[in-house]
Amino acid sequence: MISKQKILIVDDDNNIAELISLYLLKEFFECKIVNDGYAALEAAKSFSPDLILLDIMLPGIDGYEVCRELRKTSNVPIIMLSAKGEVFDKVLGLELGADDYIIKPFDSKEMVARVKAVLRRYQTPAETAPASDEKIVRFPDLEINMSNYAVTYCGSPVEMPPKELELLHFLASSPNQVFTREQLLDNIWGYEYMGDTRTVDVHIKRLREKLKGNSNWNIATVWGVGYKFEVH
């Protein structure tokens, strides 16, 4: 019997949390509800969720801080929930490591679709696929292995969520070729993705922070167009 995927719902409004849980239970997810930031951090350890729906305005510590703390030790997918729809709030959530951002009030079907989309992006079909040379890209000081979703930089492993790794592999597989943000969204996130091109910028920023200071290659911005993996 296949075990249900587990969703941790973090919202101080228990009525909203129960409503979200109701919709997800109908889709055969297992749900757990907590109502504050500290409880969210504890539940992330004890419940081991496959995805977290995280409200921003929480008692104790807010959703931004919860996300920041979780990202120190975990790559669990996080979708932030907020009544704030400003671009700054969205970008801040993404920069802290969230995978998506849903503005309240939201349509229940859209919420469920986004949960499923993010979970699909975190599934790694490479676990059952045979290793092949095409899945491994090598440059000086860098190896990207899609067979086991691993990145090694200067001899040390680098922790990356699946989408960061897939974006890096996609760019590095076509050195010096320029891709627009839209092309990267289509190829990495898929046509069903409901986010915007700022998501690409945030992931590029994280990659640059993790792969600093190499003189042989870099992830270059092509102003007005997009990005490329530039080999010197």
Residue frames as qw, qx, qy, qz and C-alpha x, y, z in Angstrom:
[[0.000, 0.888, 0.459, 0.000, 0.00, 0.00, 0.00],
 [0.406, 0.448, -0.021, 0.796, 1.37, 3.39, -1.01],
 [0.302, -0.520, -0.489, 0.632, 1.62, 5.79, 1.92],
 [0.146, 0.916, 0.356, 0.116, -0.14, 9.12, 1.69],
 [0.424, 0.381, -0.124, 0.812, 1.87, 12.27, 1.14],
 [0.390, -0.636, -0.514, 0.423, 1.87, 14.44, 4.26],
 [0.154, 0.662, 0.139, 0.720, 1.04, 18.15, 4.30],
 [0.360, -0.412, -0.492, 0.677, 1.79, 20.39, 7.28],
 [0.011, 0.768, 0.375, 0.520, -0.62, 23.34, 7.41],
 [0.410, -0.276, -0.376, 0.784, 0.60, 26.33, 9.43],
 [0.085, -0.536, -0.297, -0.786, -2.00, 29.06, 9.99],
 [0.021, -0.034, -0.626, 0.778, -3.12, 30.93, 13.09],
 [0.598, 0.070, 0.013, -0.798, -6.69, 31.08, 11.72],
 [0.356, -0.079, 0.927, -0.090, -7.91, 27.58, 12.54],
 [0.641, 0.522, 0.394, -0.402, -11.00, 27.97, 10.36],
 [0.482, 0.727, -0.388, -0.298, -8.85, 28.58, 7.27],
 [0.059, -0.463, 0.885, 0.004, -6.51, 25.76, 8.27],
 [0.538, 0.138, 0.787, -0.270, -9.40, 23.31, 8.68],
 [0.651, 0.645, 0.120, -0.382, -10.83, 24.35, 5.31],
 [0.304, 0.677, -0.640, -0.199, -7.46, 23.78, 3.60],
 [0.267, -0.251, 0.921, -0.136, -7.18, 20.42, 5.34],
 [0.669, 0.344, 0.527, -0.396, -10.66, 19.43, 4.16],
 [0.625, 0.691, -0.190, -0.308, -9.79, 20.06, 0.50],
 [0.185, 0.601, -0.777, -0.033, -6.46, 18.22, 0.78],
 [0.474, -0.105, 0.828, -0.282, -7.99, 15.25, 2.59],
 [0.755, 0.476, 0.251, -0.374, -10.39, 14.85, -0.35],
 [0.577, 0.690, -0.426, -0.101, -7.29, 14.50, -2.54],
 [0.966, -0.132, -0.198, 0.099, -5.99, 11.72, -0.23],
 [0.329, 0.555, -0.477, 0.597, -3.28, 13.72, 1.49],
 [0.615, -0.499, -0.521, 0.318, -2.54, 13.28, 5.19],
 [0.076, 0.750, -0.011, 0.657, -2.71, 16.64, 6.98],
 [0.532, -0.444, -0.487, 0.531, -1.52, 18.10, 10.26],
 [0.010, 0.857, 0.178, 0.483, -2.46, 21.60, 11.48],
 [0.523, -0.371, -0.355, 0.681, -0.43, 23.86, 13.77],
 [0.027, 0.915, 0.383, 0.126, -1.17, 27.48, 14.62],
 [0.185, -0.954, 0.186, 0.145, 2.13, 29.21, 15.40],
 [0.470, 0.747, -0.471, 0.020, 5.71, 29.43, 14.20],
 [0.219, -0.524, 0.790, -0.230, 7.40, 27.51, 16.98],
 [0.770, 0.076, 0.567, -0.283, 4.91, 24.65, 16.64],
 [0.745, 0.632, -0.119, -0.178, 5.64, 24.63, 12.91],
 [0.223, 0.683, -0.689, 0.094, 9.35, 24.04, 13.50],
 [0.459, -0.259, 0.796, -0.298, 8.61, 21.21, 15.92],
 [0.806, 0.326, 0.381, -0.315, 6.06, 19.61, 13.59],
 [0.561, 0.703, -0.399, -0.177, 8.48, 19.82, 10.66],
 [0.034, 0.490, -0.858, 0.148, 10.73, 17.46, 12.65],
 [0.437, -0.036, 0.814, -0.381, 8.15, 15.15, 14.22],
 [0.704, 0.466, 0.348, -0.407, 5.63, 14.93, 11.36],
 [0.389, -0.240, 0.680, 0.573, 8.21, 14.87, 8.51],
 [0.556, 0.648, 0.322, -0.408, 5.87, 16.48, 5.96],
 [0.631, 0.263, 0.509, 0.523, 6.28, 16.16, 2.20],
 [0.167, 0.527, 0.234, 0.800, 5.19, 19.81, 1.86],
 [0.204, -0.466, -0.527, 0.681, 4.44, 22.75, 4.16],
 [0.029, 0.744, 0.402, 0.534, 1.71, 25.34, 3.59],
 [0.487, -0.290, -0.372, 0.735, 3.03, 28.26, 5.64],
 [0.023, -0.930, -0.331, -0.157, 1.12, 31.40, 6.55],
 [0.428, 0.477, -0.231, 0.732, 3.27, 34.51, 6.94],
 [0.274, -0.554, 0.240, -0.749, 1.46, 36.27, 9.79],
 [0.758, -0.246, -0.602, 0.044, 1.91, 33.95, 12.77],
 [0.511, -0.821, 0.147, -0.209, 2.20, 34.38, 16.54],
 [0.838, -0.377, 0.249, 0.306, 5.62, 33.69, 18.08],
 [0.258, -0.419, 0.512, 0.704, 7.77, 33.88, 14.98],
 [0.596, 0.547, 0.022, -0.588, 6.40, 34.75, 11.55],
 [0.920, 0.312, 0.238, -0.015, 6.39, 32.61, 8.43],
 [0.466, 0.803, -0.342, 0.146, 9.46, 34.30, 6.99],
 [0.222, -0.656, 0.674, -0.257, 11.50, 33.33, 10.04],
 [0.847, -0.050, 0.496, -0.185, 10.09, 29.80, 10.03],
 [0.817, 0.575, -0.005, 0.034, 11.09, 29.44, 6.39],
 [0.212, 0.810, -0.501, 0.217, 14.57, 30.80, 7.12],
 [0.496, -0.483, 0.675, -0.255, 15.08, 28.34, 9.98],
 [0.905, 0.166, 0.367, -0.140, 13.78, 25.36, 8.01],
 [0.700, 0.694, -0.161, 0.057, 16.09, 26.09, 5.09],
 [0.143, -0.755, 0.627, -0.129, 19.12, 25.77, 7.36],
 [0.382, -0.271, 0.877, -0.106, 18.53, 22.02, 7.65],
 [0.534, 0.339, 0.767, -0.104, 15.76, 20.99, 5.23],
 [0.047, 0.122, -0.544, -0.829, 14.78, 21.18, 1.57],
 [0.212, 0.479, 0.835, -0.169, 11.12, 20.33, 2.25],
 [0.092, 0.454, 0.472, 0.750, 8.88, 22.13, -0.27],
 [0.074, -0.481, -0.500, 0.716, 7.26, 25.26, 1.18],
 [0.057, 0.587, 0.500, 0.633, 4.30, 27.21, -0.20],
 [0.104, -0.161, -0.412, 0.891, 3.73, 30.52, 1.57],
 [0.065, -0.698, -0.677, -0.224, 0.21, 31.80, 2.22],
 [0.231, -0.302, -0.247, 0.892, -0.44, 35.49, 2.68],
 [0.217, 0.841, 0.474, -0.146, -2.98, 38.26, 2.30],
 [0.119, -0.767, 0.261, 0.574, -0.05, 40.41, 1.17],
 [0.785, 0.489, 0.358, 0.126, 0.16, 40.57, -2.61],
 [0.088, 0.933, -0.275, -0.217, 3.03, 43.01, -3.04],
 [0.783, 0.502, -0.342, 0.132, 5.92, 41.96, -5.26],
 [0.027, 0.652, -0.622, 0.432, 8.35, 42.65, -2.40],
 [0.690, -0.300, 0.508, -0.418, 6.58, 40.15, -0.14],
 [0.956, 0.269, 0.022, -0.114, 6.56, 37.48, -2.85],
 [0.585, 0.629, -0.436, 0.267, 10.23, 37.97, -3.69],
 [0.242, -0.601, 0.615, -0.449, 11.23, 37.95, -0.01],
 [0.866, -0.128, 0.373, -0.308, 9.46, 34.64, 0.50],
 [0.900, 0.424, -0.091, 0.054, 11.13, 33.12, -2.57],
 [0.322, 0.717, -0.506, 0.356, 14.55, 34.44, -1.60],
 [0.470, -0.501, 0.597, -0.415, 14.21, 32.82, 1.82],
 [0.065, -0.215, 0.970, 0.093, 13.65, 29.49, 0.10],
 [0.614, 0.326, 0.520, -0.496, 9.89, 29.16, -0.48],
 [0.346, 0.060, 0.811, 0.468, 8.87, 27.27, -3.62],
 [0.031, -0.536, -0.597, -0.597, 5.62, 29.12, -4.32],
 [0.011, 0.152, 0.378, -0.913, 3.45, 31.90, -2.92],
 [0.100, -0.540, -0.764, -0.339, -0.36, 31.92, -2.77],
 [0.085, -0.172, 0.165, -0.967, -2.31, 35.10, -2.05],
 [0.010, 0.460, 0.835, -0.302, -5.39, 34.94, 0.21],
 [0.780, 0.042, 0.528, -0.334, -8.24, 34.59, -0.49],
 [0.074, 0.369, -0.809, -0.450, -7.47, 31.77, -2.90],
 [0.811, 0.103, -0.250, -0.520, -9.53, 29.35, -4.93],
 [0.764, -0.347, 0.524, -0.146, -9.48, 25.87, -3.41],
 [0.913, 0.354, 0.180, 0.095, -8.87, 24.15, -6.75],
 [0.409, 0.812, -0.307, 0.281, -5.92, 26.46, -7.49],
 [0.402, -0.690, 0.542, -0.260, -4.46, 25.77, -4.05],
 [0.889, -0.086, 0.447, -0.044, -4.70, 22.00, -4.55],
 [0.781, 0.602, 0.019, 0.165, -3.24, 22.32, -8.07],
 [0.151, 0.846, -0.428, 0.279, -0.26, 24.28, -6.76],
 [0.644, -0.494, 0.558, -0.174, 0.37, 21.76, -4.00],
 [0.920, 0.180, 0.343, 0.055, 0.38, 18.94, -6.56],
 [0.583, 0.777, -0.129, 0.202, 2.59, 20.94, -8.96],
 [0.122, -0.803, 0.533, -0.238, 5.22, 21.65, -6.30],
 [0.773, -0.287, 0.555, -0.109, 5.20, 18.02, -5.14],
 [0.875, 0.448, 0.158, 0.095, 5.67, 16.86, -8.74],
 [0.359, 0.846, -0.319, 0.231, 8.67, 19.15, -9.10],
 [0.326, -0.671, 0.617, -0.249, 10.25, 17.58, -6.01],
 [0.943, -0.002, 0.328, -0.062, 9.81, 14.02, -7.17],
 [0.021, -0.691, 0.641, 0.334, 13.06, 12.67, -8.61],
 [0.932, 0.281, -0.003, -0.231, 12.47, 10.15, -11.37],
 [0.402, 0.655, -0.629, 0.116, 16.25, 9.71, -11.51],
 [0.526, -0.423, 0.657, -0.336, 15.95, 7.47, -8.45],
 [0.828, 0.124, 0.534, -0.118, 14.71, 4.65, -10.69],
 [0.655, 0.739, -0.126, -0.093, 16.46, 5.64, -13.92],
 [0.899, -0.042, 0.057, 0.431, 19.73, 4.02, -14.94],
 [0.282, -0.754, 0.192, 0.562, 22.86, 6.13, -14.78],
 [0.703, 0.549, 0.295, 0.343, 24.08, 7.52, -18.08],
 [0.508, -0.048, 0.051, 0.859, 26.77, 9.88, -19.25],
 [0.006, 0.583, 0.361, 0.728, 24.13, 12.38, -20.39],
 [0.514, -0.773, -0.353, -0.117, 23.01, 12.76, -16.80],
 [0.643, -0.558, -0.023, 0.524, 26.47, 13.87, -15.65],
 [0.382, 0.863, 0.008, 0.329, 27.94, 17.25, -16.63],
 [0.728, -0.446, -0.051, 0.518, 31.51, 18.10, -15.65],
 [0.302, 0.872, -0.105, 0.372, 33.53, 21.31, -15.67],
 [0.447, 0.301, -0.553, 0.635, 36.66, 22.25, -13.71],
 [0.036, -0.100, 0.624, -0.774, 35.79, 21.99, -9.99],
 [0.584, 0.108, 0.229, -0.772, 32.16, 21.12, -10.80],
 [0.117, -0.051, -0.954, -0.271, 30.18, 17.91, -11.32],
 [0.576, 0.049, 0.185, -0.795, 26.40, 17.84, -11.74],
 [0.070, 0.038, -0.989, -0.122, 24.98, 14.34, -11.52],
 [0.594, -0.080, -0.082, -0.796, 21.29, 13.92, -12.36],
 [0.625, -0.027, -0.775, -0.095, 21.46, 10.18, -11.68],
 [0.507, -0.387, -0.667, 0.385, 21.57, 10.78, -7.94],
 [0.113, -0.911, -0.233, -0.320, 20.69, 14.51, -7.85],
 [0.672, -0.572, -0.026, 0.470, 24.11, 15.49, -6.52],
 [0.366, 0.881, -0.111, 0.278, 26.36, 18.48, -7.11],
 [0.775, -0.385, -0.026, 0.501, 30.04, 18.50, -6.19],
 [0.260, 0.926, -0.052, 0.268, 31.96, 21.78, -6.17],
 [0.105, 0.740, -0.573, 0.335, 35.70, 21.94, -5.43],
 [0.387, 0.168, -0.885, 0.198, 35.54, 18.38, -4.14],
 [0.134, 0.113, 0.726, -0.666, 32.70, 18.99, -1.66],
 [0.017, 0.525, 0.819, 0.231, 28.99, 18.16, -1.98],
 [0.120, -0.035, 0.056, -0.991, 26.64, 21.13, -2.33],
 [0.193, 0.438, 0.822, -0.309, 23.10, 20.86, -0.97],
 [0.198, 0.095, -0.318, -0.922, 20.51, 21.95, -3.53],
 [0.619, 0.318, 0.508, -0.507, 16.75, 21.57, -3.83],
 [0.642, 0.253, 0.673, 0.266, 15.78, 19.64, -6.99],
 [0.413, 0.865, 0.282, 0.048, 14.76, 22.70, -9.03],
 [0.133, -0.890, 0.364, 0.241, 18.04, 24.51, -8.37],
 [0.532, -0.302, 0.730, 0.304, 19.95, 21.42, -9.45],
 [0.590, 0.498, 0.613, 0.168, 17.82, 20.93, -12.56],
 [0.236, 0.965, 0.050, -0.100, 18.27, 24.57, -13.54],
 [0.272, -0.741, 0.547, 0.278, 22.04, 24.32, -13.13],
 [0.596, -0.017, 0.760, 0.259, 22.17, 21.07, -15.12],
 [0.523, 0.724, 0.447, 0.036, 20.03, 22.53, -17.91],
 [0.125, 0.966, -0.171, -0.146, 22.24, 25.62, -18.28],
 [0.352, -0.627, 0.657, 0.227, 25.52, 23.73, -17.96],
 [0.708, 0.187, 0.666, 0.139, 24.41, 21.14, -20.53],
 [0.511, 0.725, 0.311, 0.342, 24.45, 23.91, -23.16],
 [0.487, -0.509, -0.038, 0.708, 27.51, 26.03, -22.30],
 [0.149, -0.248, 0.237, 0.927, 27.49, 29.60, -23.63],
 [0.077, -0.446, -0.708, -0.541, 23.94, 29.25, -24.96],
 [0.164, -0.055, 0.282, -0.944, 21.58, 32.02, -23.87],
 [0.178, -0.463, -0.861, -0.114, 18.14, 31.11, -22.52],
 [0.258, -0.490, -0.057, -0.831, 15.31, 33.52, -21.77],
 [0.292, -0.147, 0.689, -0.646, 13.56, 33.37, -18.41],
 [0.780, 0.160, 0.060, -0.601, 10.45, 32.06, -20.18],
 [0.720, 0.335, -0.599, -0.104, 12.45, 29.23, -21.78],
 [0.169, 0.273, -0.825, 0.465, 13.90, 28.29, -18.40],
 [0.536, -0.028, 0.454, -0.711, 10.45, 28.32, -16.77],
 [0.830, 0.241, -0.193, -0.465, 9.05, 26.09, -19.51],
 [0.660, 0.352, -0.661, 0.061, 11.93, 23.62, -19.42],
 [0.200, 0.204, -0.786, 0.548, 12.45, 23.39, -15.65],
 [0.314, 0.083, 0.582, -0.745, 9.09, 24.18, -14.09],
 [0.173, 0.327, 0.901, 0.225, 6.82, 23.13, -16.94],
 [0.106, -0.366, -0.404, -0.832, 3.88, 24.80, -18.60],
 [0.474, -0.631, -0.598, -0.142, 1.61, 24.14, -15.64],
 [0.449, -0.220, -0.399, 0.769, 3.69, 26.39, -13.38],
 [0.066, -0.862, -0.473, -0.169, 1.64, 29.28, -12.03],
 [0.459, -0.641, -0.059, 0.613, 4.48, 31.51, -10.88],
 [0.384, 0.921, -0.009, -0.069, 6.32, 34.25, -12.77],
 [0.735, 0.515, -0.252, 0.362, 9.76, 34.80, -14.25],
 [0.201, -0.792, 0.412, -0.404, 11.04, 36.30, -10.97],
 [0.930, -0.289, 0.215, -0.079, 11.25, 32.70, -9.76],
 [0.849, 0.379, -0.076, 0.361, 14.11, 32.11, -12.22],
 [0.173, 0.776, -0.295, 0.530, 15.99, 35.16, -10.91],
 [0.621, -0.627, 0.327, -0.338, 15.69, 33.94, -7.33],
 [0.979, -0.070, 0.169, 0.091, 16.99, 30.47, -8.19],
 [0.654, 0.585, -0.152, 0.455, 19.90, 31.94, -10.18],
 [0.152, -0.801, 0.332, -0.474, 20.80, 34.10, -7.19],
 [0.824, -0.447, 0.308, -0.163, 20.87, 31.04, -4.91],
 [0.937, 0.236, 0.044, 0.255, 23.04, 29.11, -7.38],
 [0.396, 0.733, -0.240, 0.498, 25.54, 31.96, -7.58],
 [0.438, -0.732, 0.353, -0.384, 25.74, 32.13, -3.79],
 [0.916, -0.253, 0.308, -0.043, 26.53, 28.40, -3.60],
 [0.848, 0.238, 0.227, 0.415, 29.01, 28.33, -6.51],
 [0.025, -0.985, 0.082, 0.151, 31.14, 31.40, -5.88],
 [0.248, -0.820, 0.463, 0.228, 34.55, 32.30, -7.20],
 [0.795, 0.043, 0.525, 0.301, 35.36, 30.05, -10.15],
 [0.005, -0.653, 0.343, 0.675, 37.56, 31.50, -12.88],
 [0.201, -0.048, 0.869, 0.450, 36.70, 28.82, -15.47],
 [0.146, -0.457, -0.735, -0.480, 32.96, 29.35, -15.70],
 [0.100, 0.192, 0.495, -0.841, 30.06, 31.32, -14.24],
 [0.178, 0.644, 0.742, 0.053, 26.31, 31.82, -14.59],
 [0.185, -0.092, 0.131, 0.970, 26.16, 35.04, -16.58],
 [0.295, 0.693, 0.488, -0.442, 23.30, 37.49, -17.00],
 [0.287, 0.225, 0.523, 0.770, 22.59, 38.53, -20.56],
 [0.100, 0.372, 0.347, -0.855, 20.88, 41.85, -19.97],
 [0.499, 0.334, -0.104, -0.793, 17.43, 42.15, -21.49],
 [0.624, 0.197, -0.666, -0.358, 17.42, 38.48, -22.51],
 [0.910, -0.338, -0.142, -0.194, 18.15, 35.93, -19.77],
 [0.534, -0.668, 0.519, 0.016, 21.03, 33.74, -18.56],
 [0.822, 0.417, -0.387, -0.010, 23.78, 31.44, -19.79],
 [0.829, -0.462, 0.207, 0.237, 26.39, 29.10, -18.32],
 [0.383, 0.884, -0.267, 0.013, 29.46, 30.92, -19.54],
 [0.907, -0.189, 0.130, 0.354, 32.68, 28.95, -20.04],
 [0.023, -0.931, 0.248, 0.266, 35.84, 31.06, -20.20]]
